[in-house]
Structure formats: structure tokens, C-alpha cells
Amino acid sequence: MDIRTMFERLDKQFTSYGGLKGGGITRLLYSDEWIEAVKALEKLLKEEGFEVSFDDVGNLTGRIEGSEQPEETIMSGSHIDTVVEGGHLDGQFGILSAIVAMKYLKEKYGQPKKSLEVLSLAEEEGSRFPYTFWGSKNFFNLANTKDVETIADAEGVQFIDAMTRSGFQFRQNDTVRDDIKAFVEMHIEQGKVLETEQKSIGVVTGIVGQKRYTINLKGEANHAGTTPMGLRKDAVVAFTEIVQRLVQRAEEIGDPLVLTFGHVTPVPNTVNVVPGEVEFSVDCRHIDQEVLNTFAKEIETTIKEIAEQRGMDVNINLWMDETPTLMDDAIIEKVEASAEEIVGAAYKVMPSGAGHDSQIFAKHVPTGMIFVPSIKGISHNVEEETLVEDLVKGIEVLASVLYKLAY
């Protein structure tokens, strides 16, 4: 079989489920478009000779039974949902690449020694309901049903109603599978690193840890014309000093540390009043927990120092504190070896700056990730794209890794 031809055919087909006139996809959990996609995927897998099954919440698997060690499963896949007006590769590419790679292996080498499974996870993005990783958390019996019993989407549709209308229900069985010996997720990078460095494959070592803060600085609002500069307690000025100092430190420390001030709300936010208050977010990420913790202390210390120097009150709320998730060393080695076989030196060993289903899997089963480049680093956007040549190379690397693991 020709990998490119099969992938392009499947990509065109599945991009139509929730496909938008201007390109891209909106395919939200338990929507009509989502139902159409999973039913089409079920049909496709059956036609290709996979044993197909759904779990209670809508995770779908397609299985090729192993000939010698069928009780050991090598799994690959990703999530079937998208963000609103998302691209055709985020999530979908991971599922389709697994199907194409497994079909290629079976045609070329016959039945695997260990069982192979494609996995389509019901949801990862949190785009319809305020809950993420519904698919992978349920896969490992980590989801708390109380967290979704009362939530609704923007149209007021209750989570439970959307789920039952789609033919699914809350997980009924507490048993967690113990047969999965490896999970390998293929994904677009969603960043510019591979494209900038002209690499075709990313060998992912782990998913960065994240700390997110909401900071509230309180100074004093006053008249913009009658309050001299030396008598002001301008919260925005304090904020800009914090940004300047911390960004400079982040640049000194260097990659892969990243720091973002993404949401800023000055009060009263009007042209002729010295802002007396500002609330802002801080997002800090690194693959090394010690480096992340050290810089987080520096963030808090710097904010407190500047607030004190300017006579302001400050409240620091750390509301997300996710530890880094490392991929399995043995699988990393296999991915790197396969990348070298397929693309030579055109690969990069790198962390993932974004979250993925693999961060849930890696805590329970040996896990690895493969990246392909994103053109201009664009993702979560209808313009999301990757050169088809790089997509094919990614599938070839995945096939090579699955061969090493299952054959």
C-alpha cells in the first residue's frame, strides 16, 4: 500500500465531519459532528479488519490480535474532538496515522506478535464543556463524574444530556486495563521549533510542567492630571516593572523555560485615571521540575519586592501546579532510532510545551510521542497545516516504532 495515498484519502474523509467552508473543523464532544466522525471511524476500522469496541464514554478502539503474545497490547492514537474552528491535524492526525501505520505493517509483515490497537479518545480539548481529558481520564478511571454532572456548554446543554443523547453514559466499570505495554502518540508540534530548525521529526522527551498564577496588585486610583508622578501608586507601572524584570530573567535562563503574561485587567481602565489596581496572569513552563520550582520562587519574590517598593498590596494565587511528565526512556530510544532510520539527522530530541493525552497515559503505561512540524507554528486555527511529506515521514517513523514494539 502507499502510505501517502491512504492518509490523504482518510484525511479528506474525516475532515468533512464538522468541516468548515473556509477549511478546518469544529467537532466538539458529543455533538452531531462528533457522532458522525466516531461512527465513520467505527465503520472504517471494521472494513480494515480491526476488532472494534467502544467503552462507556465513547473512547473507540480497533484491535489487531497478536499471534504469540496477544495479551500484551501496543497502542497508538489520539483524540477525535477539536477546538472551535480548529485545524484538520490536531488529534485527528494521531488517529489516522495509527490506522495507516498498522495497516501498512499488517500488509507488509503479517500478523504482529503482540496485539496492536488504534485508540480514538472521546475528548481532550475542553472546547465544549469546561472539562479536559475526558477520554484519557476515563480510560484510566480517573474522571470524577461529580465534576461534570452540573456543567453545561455555551448553549446551556447539560453534559449529561449531550452524553446520553450520543448513546453513551458514565463509566460503569472500575477496572483499568493492565495489558497495555506501550502507548505512542503522533501529533503535530503546534510550534515553530521543528520548522525553524528544518527538522522533520520531533522525538518528545516529556511534557512540560506548568505553574499558573493570578496576581492582584492594589495601588491607588487618582486623577491623571493632578497627581504628580512622584506621588502616584500606579498599579500598571508596577505591573510593567514586574514584566520587564521577569521576562529578562527568563531570557537569561533560556530555553526551554517560557514565561507568559497573557491576561491583564487594569482598574478602572479609563484614559484619565491613574490605574489603582491591576489583575494579571502568569504562565510559566519547564520540563525540569527543579528549574520550574526555582523560577516560580523568583516570580513570587520579584512581585512582592516591587509591590513593597511601590507601597502596594499584592495577592498571589497559584491555581495550577502541574508537574512535568516524562516519556518512557526505552520508547524514546526506539523513536529516536526509527527517526534516524527514516530521516537521518533531520530530527530533534525535544520537550512538548503543550499538554497532550500522553501526559495522562505516561503516569500509567510506558509512553512516547512523535512530533511532525507545524507550518509557521500555527495550530488551533483553520490554517493549521503540515507539509504532506512531513506527515508521511511521521507515519513511517510511527510504523517503524510499532514494528519494534509489536513484531
C-alpha positions, -999 to +999 in steps of 0.1 A: +000+000+000+010+036-005+011+055+028+006+089+013-024+079-008-042+062+021-036+090+045-047+118+022-079+098+014-087+093+051-077+129+060-101+143+033-129+120+045-126+128+083-120+165+078-156+166+063-171+156+097-175+191+112-156+205+083-159+243+077-164+261+044-132+281+049-112+250+059-106+234+093-130+216+116-154+223+145-160+189+161-170+192+198-176+164+223-210+146+218-220+170+190-237+157+158-204+162+140-186+142+167-211+114+165-208+113+127-170+111+130-168+083+155-195+062+136-175+067+104-143+056+123-160+025+136-171+016+101-137+022+087-119+001+113-143-028+108-138-026+070-100-027+075-102-059+096-099-044+131-119-057+161-138-027+172-153-017+205-165+014+224-162+020+261-189+036+282-180+072+275-172+069+237-135+060+235-131+038+205-105+011+199-096-010+169-076-041+176-053-065+156-048-096+177-012-107+183-001-141+172+023-150+201+016-126+230-019-114+223-023-104+260+003-077+255-010-046+236+009-019+218-014+011+214-013+043+193-039+071+188-051+105+199-083+125+204-112+128+179-125+162+191-113+196+180-114+232+193-139+256+177-126+264+142-096+242+147-074+225+121-076+191+105-044+177+122-046+183+159-058+150+173-071+136+140-036+130+126-027+109+156-057+086+150-053+083+112-016+079+113-020+049+137-046+033+113-023+038+083+008+026+101-009-005+114-025-014+081+009-009+064+026-032+089+000-059+086+002-059+048+040-060+048+048-083+077+015-101+085+000-105+120+020-089+148+034-110+177+018-086+202-016-071+197-019-037+181-046-012+189-057+021+174-073+044+201-097+073+194-102+092+226-135+109+230-122+143+242-091+162+251-096+199+243-123+211+267-138+232+240-175+225+245-176+218+282-153+232+310-135+199+314-104+185+297-090+150+291-125+133+295-114+105+272-080+096+287-091+103+323-119+078+318-096+053+302-077+051+335-108+056+357-095+090+368-125+111+359-148+123+387-184+122+375-193+149+400-171+173+381-194+171+350-228+164+365-238+201+366-218+216+338-232+229+305-220+242+272-224+278+259-259+269+246-270+256+280-269+220+270-261+198+300-231+175+298-251+145+309-278+152+283-253+155+254-236+123+265-268+102+268-281+116+235-250+104+218-256+069+232-230+069+260-230+070+298-208+074+328-181+047+332-197+017+348-166-004+354-137+005+378-113-020+362-083-005+345-066-024+317-033-040+325-024-053+290-011-021+275+027-023+273+032+008+253+013+039+241+028+060+213+010+093+203+017+110+170+010+147+170+018+180+152+042+201+171+019+232+174+050+253+175+078+267+153+108+248+166+110+220+141+102+242+111+127+268+122+155+242+126+144+224+094+137+191+112+111+166+100+106+147+133+105+156+169+114+129+194+095+140+225+112+135+259+084+148+280+056+173+285+065+204+305+053+212+339+031+243+343+025+269+370-002+294+365-009+324+388-035+351+391-019+382+406-038+412+420-019+444+426-036+473+445-022+508+445-043+539+444-066+553+417-063+591+413-067+620+388-044+616+358-039+654+356-035+665+392-014+636+406+023+642+402+044+612+390+062+611+424+030+608+443+014+580+424+007+544+433+002+533+397-006+496+395+001+494+358+035+509+362+043+483+389+030+456+366+052+467+337+082+466+360+074+431+370+070+420+334+103+436+324+123+421+352+109+386+350+110+384+312+146+395+313+154+367+338+135+341+317+156+351+287+188+348+307+178+313+319+169+304+283+151+275+266+130+256+273+118+279+301+088+300+289+070+328+306+037+344+296+017+373+309-014+366+289-044+383+307-043+418+321-071+438+335-064+473+348-089+491+370-107+514+363-092+511+328-101+545+316-080+572+299-079+599+326-075+579+358-042+566+373-050+528+375-053+519+411-055+481+406-044+455+380-051+418+379-029+397+356-020+361+348+014+344+348+021+312+330+054+295+335+066+262+320+097+240+320+105+203+316+127+202+347+107+204+380+136+219+400+142+247+375+104+253+374+102+255+412+132+278+415+119+302+389+085+302+404+100+313+437+118+341+418+084+351+403+068+354+437+098+372+453+101+397+425+064+405+426+064+410+464+095+432+462+082+455+436+048+458+453+065+466+486+089+492+470+059+510+454+037+508+486+011+484+471-008+454+484-005+422+464-023+389+463-006+359+446-028+329+437-011+298+423-041+280+408-023+255+386+007+235+396+013+206+371+045+186+373+064+177+342+055+143+326+084+124+312+082+099+284+095+063+288+133+061+282+131+028+262+104+042+239+123+074+234+153+053+223+131+034+198+115+066+184+150+082+180+164+051+163+134+050+140+137+087+132+173+083+123+164+054+100+138+074+082+151+110+081+187+107+091+199+137+111+166+157+104+151+150+138+153+168+171+150+155+207+127+180+224+101+185+251+065+194+244+054+228+255+017+219+252-004+194+270-015+161+254-033+129+262+002+113+266+006+131+299-023+111+313-010+078+298+026+083+308+016+080+345+002+045+339+019+029+309+052+033+291+045+062+267+062+080+238+054+109+215+064+118+179+061+153+165+059+165+130+064+202+121+037+228+121+039+254+093+045+288+109+037+271+142+000+276+137-025+253+155-060+256+170-067+275+138-083+267+104-049+275+088-032+247+108-011+227+083+020+205+078+037+195+046+023+162+034+059+150+030+065+155+067+032+138+076+042+108+056+076+107+073+059+108+106+037+079+097+068+060+086+085+067+119+054+056+138+053+023+118+089+017+125+084+022+162+053+000+163+072-027+144+100-026+171+074-029+198+050-054+184+068-075+159 
